[in-house]
Structure formats: structure tokens, C-alpha cells
Amino acid sequence: MRVIQTAREGTGMASKDFMARVQRWQRRARIGLRLLGRKALAGDWRNRAGTARRRLWEFLLPVGLALASTTAIAQPFYVPSGSMEPTIAIGDEIVVSKYSYGYGKYAFPYLDMNFVQGRLFAATPQRGDIAVFRPPSEPHINLVKRVIGLPGDHIQMRNGRLSINGHELVLSRAGTGMVEGPDGVYTEVPRYIETMPDGRKHPIFKWQWDGPLDNTVAFVVPAGHLFMMGDDRDNSFDSRVPSERGGIGFIPLDALIGRARFVLGSIDYLNASSILGWPAEMRAARFFKPLM
């Protein structure tokens, strides 16, 4: 009986010890599971955060590249008027290099930076360049004209002929061309080639010689300014009209945006009945045409 009782007591003690171990294992397992759950949760949040960062980067990268390209390299502009015909037609999309004359307050196309003074990497245009700028009289619009006068130049129109520093520019007849009016109607007009003092040549339209802007006073271009004119000489509201009379007057160098380089594409919107008619009115011959 003693042996049997002793055997039963030993079995009970072993059973209690075994159960205690099982309970310890269970506690450790629960703690381990909790730790694994926390690690898994932390890992899930890290994965989500990583995915969010990647998506944000994928969004910001093209936006940043687009902003950098239109700010530092080039920017396209649509031309809705004909003051630069025959060089630039109504409906042309032109590409303007932003680095040509430096970076000023209009370098950022979507920001108002009138507080910026001067230009970074500034360069003065040459006579004959085609430049895009914002006139002080209307600083919220973009205009495109040809640079005619540099600081210190004397500019005058006499009987429809342009003179720079007392020298009348050579004007050679070059047949006729078709000028498009604001109503989309084309008119045949005389075409000429004008030669700048340095020998650069560009075409102009000229069909009258006694108009209101064909005889002017001698303009003296102030320091830090330019004298701008359109190539359609009888249809251009340019520096020949002072700002106090509703014109653009002299243009500050700081108002420059860039130099027009080439025509990206061209559609005669004025003669398209609707957007469906745009393909028929594309001017394929003007695509990628250099601007001189």
C-alpha cells in the first residue's frame, strides 16, 4: 500500500510540474505572438509609408521636371494675333528659350514674382532677335515682337522707312504675301526683306507709307530698355506708341521672358468651324520652322 501511495503521489507531482511547464510555454507563446503581431503591424505601416512615398515621388517628379523645363529651358506660347506676320502667323505655337536672356521676375510661368529685381545670368538681346516679354503697361499679358533698338540707339520712322542711329535700313522687294486679318480673311500685300545694321535679314509686310506710325519722332532708347516692333509694320501696336498713349513704349530688359526659337505647330483656328475642323486647318509646312 505504501508503494502504491508513493507512486500515486509521484505521479501527481509530475503532473503538476508538467502543467506548470505547459502554462509557462503558453505564456511565452502568447507573448511571442503579441511581439510578432506588433512587428507585423509595424512592418505593414512601414510598407504603407514606403508605398505612399513612392507614389508621392512618382507624382512630384514629372511636375518638378515640367516646372523646371518651362522655367529653365523653354516654354511654348500660343500667338493669337498677326502683328508678327509674315514671320509668325496667327495660330502658331512658338517655343521660347528661357536661358537666352537670363532669368528674371517672369521666369516662373505660374508665379507672380514682381519682387524680383534684375536677372540671373543676364544677357542683352541682339537687334533682330524675336523676343517674348511682358509690357509694363500690361504686365499680365505676353507679347512677341522683334528687337529693333538697344539701349542708347536712336530709332525713327520716316516715310515708312526704318532708321537706326541715323542710317536708313535697306529694304528689298520680295514679291507679295498673304496676311490674315482678325476675321480670318486673307489679303495679298507687298512683302519686303529688311536688313539690320549687322547684316541680319528678316521679312516684313508693308503696304502703306503714310500711315500714323510711318513718320515719328526720333526715339532714344533709355538705358536698360529695348525698342520693339512687329514685322507687320502697318498692323503692329509696338514701341512706336508710348505707354502714356496706350502703347507699350520702351520695354525694360527685366520684362523679357525669352527668345522665340521655332514654331512648334500651327493651326488656322480662325477658319476652323469647330474643334473637329482643326486637323483640316493644320499648317504642316510651319511645323518646326525656325524663327529668324
ABEGO torsion letter per residue (X at the ends): XAAAAAAAAAAAAAAAAAAAAAAAAAAAAAAAAAAAAAAAAAAAAAAAAAAAAAAAAAAAAAAAAAAAAAAAABBBBBBABAAAOAABBBGBBBBBBAAAAEBBAAABAABBAAABBEBBGBBBBBBGBBBBBBBAABAABBBBBBBABBBGBBBBBBGGBBBBGGBBBBBBBAEBBBBBBAAGBBBBBBBBBBBBAAGBBBBBBBABAABAAABBBBBBBBBGBBBBBBABAAABBBAABBAAAGBAEBBBAAABAEBBABBABBBBAAABABAAAAAAABBAAABGBBBX
